């Protein structure tokens, strides 16, 4: 299959929406339950700490710029240990994809359509994910651009119309929470916000067209996504209060229910739900896509599409058994997920980066060498073509041209062996060819040309060009 490529702008949008993901639904309650009214402070600290985590992912991606995260495991750790760690990573992505389908079902059943079973919502959403995986990452990235515009419009609308309900006293007193509670709140925020960003190493930088711009997009998308989550947490506390926020399963949806425009435009929280569906769709697809591509690369399957439908049915089944109830889900996200994600999404990339530096694995060196070699070959080819053109246009002075061009090419070959001197070699050879061309085009230098051929270049012409008859013919020519 042809390799799919996305733009750096599309990658930034995917990063932004992926970082928000399901956190926009559950993170206000999770963080507020510990930090109370200071949850927004824990979120700000979490976003700042997330930047070094993103730097870790970028550094690892630069070590293997043409490989996905699964392929990088095998290259850095070896075939056996690399497959072992890759299987662990795929396990967490596949489990997370099923868990997000569970969140879709439980959210729709709890808040919007209580009489409909969760299986129906999970099934319909899984069809969308499977179809998107069949179309590929390029089509998904273009759809993300369209959905991003919708997300931004709804988010701005949401913030503007909930602002009149703000009560400043809900966040007072500030910094009353203990350092221990603030720390645990920060860990929960990071585990849901920045730890999963390691999944994007499946497309960064191997699938992005411009690597440097994609690195900026990684940071920008993370920062903007963090600002959106900080805003949601702060508004939940300011409008609902810390106690009410911590006690609700989906406080941000309850926040949207408070929107009332002129006492006639109310109950528009279903429109707000579109914003959360978009971000959850982006994260679910990336988890599922990473699982499909990862399994295909572990088993050396060139075409990953036959794996899409079976794995889609697997995550649909996982969504029905991963959590027996919402209480189990809250305990899992509060106590188990931070440890689980820290091992496979932070310690594993850190281990890969350390081993890559010890083994001196650096993809940029290979790219530079290949680039320099291509430049050198191009210079050599150009010099050879110039020499051939000069010798063809000089008629009776073919011997002299061949000898001089061989001298120039010999100097060029000697200089081209040193990559750092390739530019100097190119300029010297061009200068020599220009001087040679000038001397050959000057009719008054025929005596000098004959003298040079007679005194020393005849032997060199014989050895270098292997065309002795032509040289003798030139010497006997009356023109010379």
SVG drawing of the C-alpha trace seen along z (x, -y; Angstrom):
<svg xmlns="http://www.w3.org/2000/svg" viewBox="-39 -38 97 50">
<polyline fill="none" stroke="black" stroke-width="0.4" points="0.0,0.0 1.1,-3.6 2.3,-5.5 -0.3,-8.1 0.9,-11.6 -0.8,-14.3 0.1,-18.0 1.6,-19.5 -1.5,-21.7 -3.7,-18.6 -1.4,-17.0 -1.7,-20.0 -5.5,-19.8 -5.4,-16.0 -3.2,-16.7 -5.5,-19.4 -8.7,-17.4 -7.0,-14.2 -5.6,-15.9 -9.1,-17.0 -10.8,-13.7 -13.0,-12.2 -11.3,-14.3 -13.7,-17.1 -16.5,-14.9 -14.9,-13.3 -11.9,-15.4 -13.7,-18.2 -15.2,-15.7 -12.0,-13.7 -9.8,-16.7 -12.3,-18.6 -12.9,-15.6 -9.3,-16.0 -8.4,-19.7 -11.9,-21.1 -12.0,-24.8 -8.3,-24.8 -8.8,-22.2 -8.1,-24.9 -4.7,-25.5 -3.9,-21.8 -4.9,-21.9 -2.6,-24.8 0.3,-23.0 -0.6,-19.9 -0.4,-21.7 3.0,-23.2 4.3,-19.8 2.9,-18.3 5.3,-20.3 8.4,-18.3 6.4,-15.1 5.7,-16.3 9.4,-17.1 10.2,-13.5 7.9,-12.3 9.4,-14.7 12.9,-13.6 12.0,-10.0 10.3,-10.7 13.4,-12.4 15.5,-9.3 13.5,-7.2 11.8,-9.8 10.7,-7.2 9.3,-4.6 6.2,-4.3 6.3,-3.8 5.9,0.0 8.7,0.2 10.9,-2.0 10.5,0.5 11.9,3.3 14.7,1.2 15.9,-0.1 15.2,2.8 15.7,5.6 13.3,8.1 12.4,10.0 12.1,7.2 10.8,4.8 7.8,7.1 7.2,7.7 6.9,3.9 5.0,3.3 2.4,5.9 1.9,4.2 1.4,0.8 -1.1,2.3 -3.0,3.8 -3.5,0.5 -4.6,-1.2 -7.1,1.5 -8.5,1.5 -8.7,-2.3 -10.6,-2.3 -13.2,0.1 -13.4,-2.0 -14.2,-5.1 -17.0,-3.3 -18.3,-2.5 -18.2,-6.2 -20.1,-7.1 -22.8,-4.5 -23.1,-5.4 -23.1,-9.2 -25.9,-8.9 -28.0,-6.6 -27.5,-8.6 -28.0,-12.1 -29.9,-12.0 -31.8,-8.7 -32.2,-6.7 -34.4,-4.0 -31.9,-3.0 -29.3,-0.4 -25.7,-1.4 -24.9,1.4 -26.9,-0.5 -24.8,-3.7 -21.5,-1.8 -22.4,0.2 -23.3,-2.9 -20.2,-4.7 -18.0,-1.7 -19.3,-1.7 -18.1,-5.3 -14.6,-4.4 -14.3,-1.3 -15.3,-3.2 -12.9,-6.0 -10.1,-3.4 -10.9,-1.9 -10.7,-5.3 -7.2,-5.9 -5.4,-8.6 -5.5,-11.1 -9.2,-11.2 -9.5,-11.2 -7.1,-14.2 -9.3,-16.1 -12.4,-15.3 -10.6,-16.5 -10.1,-19.9 -13.8,-20.2 -14.8,-19.0 -12.2,-21.4 -14.1,-24.5 -17.4,-23.1 -15.7,-22.4 -14.3,-25.9 -17.6,-27.6 -19.5,-25.5 -16.8,-26.1 -16.8,-29.8 -20.6,-29.8 -20.5,-27.7 -18.1,-30.0 -19.9,-33.2 -23.3,-32.2 -22.3,-30.4 -20.3,-33.4 -23.4,-35.3 -23.9,-32.4 -20.4,-32.7 -20.2,-33.1 -16.7,-34.2 -17.2,-33.1 -17.2,-29.4 -13.4,-29.4 -12.7,-31.1 -10.7,-30.7 -7.8,-30.2 -4.9,-27.8 -6.6,-26.3 -6.2,-22.7 -3.3,-20.8 -0.2,-20.1 -0.9,-16.3 -4.4,-16.8 -3.2,-19.2 -0.5,-16.7 -2.9,-13.9 -5.3,-16.1 -2.4,-17.1 -1.5,-13.5 -5.0,-12.6 -5.2,-15.5 -1.9,-14.6 -2.8,-10.9 -5.9,-11.8 -4.5,-14.8 -0.8,-14.3 0.1,-10.6 -2.1,-9.4 -0.3,-11.8 2.3,-9.0 -0.2,-7.3 0.4,-10.1 4.0,-8.7 2.2,-6.2 1.9,-9.0 4.6,-11.4 6.9,-12.1 6.7,-9.2 3.3,-10.3 3.7,-14.1 5.1,-15.9 7.1,-18.6 8.8,-17.4 9.9,-20.7 6.4,-22.2 4.9,-19.0 7.1,-19.5 5.6,-23.0 2.1,-21.6 2.7,-19.0 3.4,-21.7 0.7,-24.2 -2.0,-21.5 -1.1,-20.4 -1.2,-24.0 -4.5,-24.9 -6.1,-21.7 -4.8,-22.3 -6.3,-25.8 -9.7,-24.4 -9.7,-21.9 -8.6,-24.6 -11.5,-26.7 -14.0,-23.8 -12.8,-23.0 -12.8,-26.6 -16.3,-27.2 -17.6,-24.0 -16.3,-25.2 -17.5,-28.8 -21.0,-27.9 -21.8,-24.6 -19.5,-24.9 -16.8,-22.4 -19.1,-20.1 -21.6,-19.8 -18.9,-19.4 -17.2,-16.6 -20.5,-14.7 -21.6,-14.6 -20.5,-12.0 -20.5,-14.5 -20.3,-18.0 -19.6,-19.7 -22.8,-18.5 -24.7,-19.7 -22.9,-23.0 -24.4,-23.3 -27.9,-22.7 -27.5,-26.0 -27.4,-28.0 -30.4,-30.2 -30.6,-33.0 -33.4,-35.5 -35.6,-33.0 -36.7,-31.6 -33.6,-29.7 -33.0,-26.9 -32.2,-23.2 -29.5,-23.5 -27.1,-21.1 -27.7,-18.5 -25.9,-21.0 -23.1,-21.2 -22.9,-17.4 -21.7,-17.7 -18.5,-19.3 -17.7,-16.3 -18.7,-13.7 -16.1,-15.3 -13.3,-15.1 -14.1,-11.6 -14.3,-10.5 -10.8,-11.8 -9.3,-10.0 -11.2,-6.8 -10.0,-6.6 -6.4,-7.2 -6.5,-4.4 -8.1,-2.1 -5.8,-3.1 -2.7,-2.6 -3.9,0.9 -4.6,1.9 -1.3,0.5 0.6,1.9 -0.7,5.4 0.0,5.3 3.6,4.2 4.3,6.8 3.1,9.6 4.6,8.1 1.3,7.7 1.6,5.3 -2.1,4.5 -3.7,3.7 -7.3,3.3 -8.3,7.0 -7.7,6.4 -10.0,3.4 -13.4,5.2 -12.3,8.0 -10.6,5.5 -13.7,3.3 -15.8,6.1 -13.3,6.8 -13.4,3.2 -17.2,3.3 -17.1,6.4 -14.6,4.8 -16.9,1.8 -19.6,4.1 -17.3,5.8 -14.6,3.3 -16.7,1.6 -19.7,3.2 -20.9,-0.2 -20.0,-3.8 -18.6,-3.5 -16.1,-0.9 -15.1,-3.3 -14.5,-6.2 -12.3,-4.0 -10.3,-2.7 -9.7,-6.2 -8.8,-7.5 -6.5,-4.8 -5.5,-2.3 -5.2,-4.3 -2.5,-6.7 -0.2,-3.9 -1.0,-1.8 -0.5,-4.7 2.6,-6.0 4.4,-2.7 3.5,-2.2 3.3,-5.8 6.0,-7.5 8.5,-5.0 8.6,-3.0 9.3,-6.1 11.9,-7.2 13.6,-3.8 13.6,-3.8 15.1,-7.3 17.9,-6.3 18.7,-3.0 18.7,-4.9 21.3,-7.3 23.4,-4.5 23.3,-2.6 23.7,-5.9 20.6,-5.4 19.9,-8.7 17.8,-8.8 18.9,-12.3 22.5,-11.1 21.4,-8.7 19.2,-11.3 22.1,-13.8 24.5,-11.3 22.1,-10.3 21.5,-13.9 25.2,-14.6 25.8,-11.5 23.1,-12.6 24.6,-16.1 28.0,-14.5 26.7,-12.2 25.0,-15.1 28.2,-17.2 30.2,-14.3 27.6,-13.7 27.5,-17.4 31.2,-17.5 31.3,-14.5 28.6,-15.9 30.5,-19.3 33.7,-17.6 32.0,-15.5 30.4,-18.6 33.7,-20.4 35.5,-17.6 32.8,-17.2 32.8,-20.8 36.6,-21.2 37.1,-19.1 40.9,-18.8 41.7,-19.4 39.8,-16.3 43.0,-14.8 43.8,-17.9 40.2,-18.2 40.2,-14.6 43.4,-15.0 42.4,-18.1 38.9,-16.8 40.5,-13.7 42.7,-15.9 39.7,-17.9 37.7,-14.7 40.6,-13.2 40.8,-16.3 37.0,-16.2 37.1,-12.6 39.7,-13.2 37.9,-16.2 34.5,-14.5 35.6,-11.8 35.4,-14.5 31.8,-15.4 32.6,-18.7 34.7,-19.8 32.1,-18.9 31.2,-22.5 34.8,-23.5 35.4,-20.6 32.4,-21.6 33.6,-25.2 37.1,-24.1 35.9,-21.7 33.6,-24.3 36.4,-26.8 38.7,-24.3 36.1,-23.4 35.4,-27.1 39.1,-27.8 39.5,-24.8 36.5,-25.8 37.9,-29.3 41.3,-27.9 39.7,-25.5 37.6,-28.2 40.6,-30.4 42.0,-29.7 45.3,-31.4 46.2,-28.8 46.5,-25.9 50.3,-26.0 50.2,-25.9 47.7,-23.0 50.0,-21.1 53.0,-21.8 51.1,-20.6 50.1,-17.4 53.6,-16.8 55.5,-17.4 53.5,-15.7 49.9,-15.0 50.2,-12.4 51.2,-9.8 48.4,-10.9 45.9,-10.8 46.9,-7.3 46.5,-6.1 43.4,-8.1 41.3,-8.1 42.5,-4.9 42.0,-6.5 45.5,-6.5 44.5,-6.5 42.6,-9.6 45.5,-11.3 47.9,-10.3 45.5,-11.5 45.3,-14.9 49.1,-15.2 49.3,-14.5 46.5,-16.8 47.6,-19.8 45.3,-22.0 47.6,-21.5"/>
</svg>
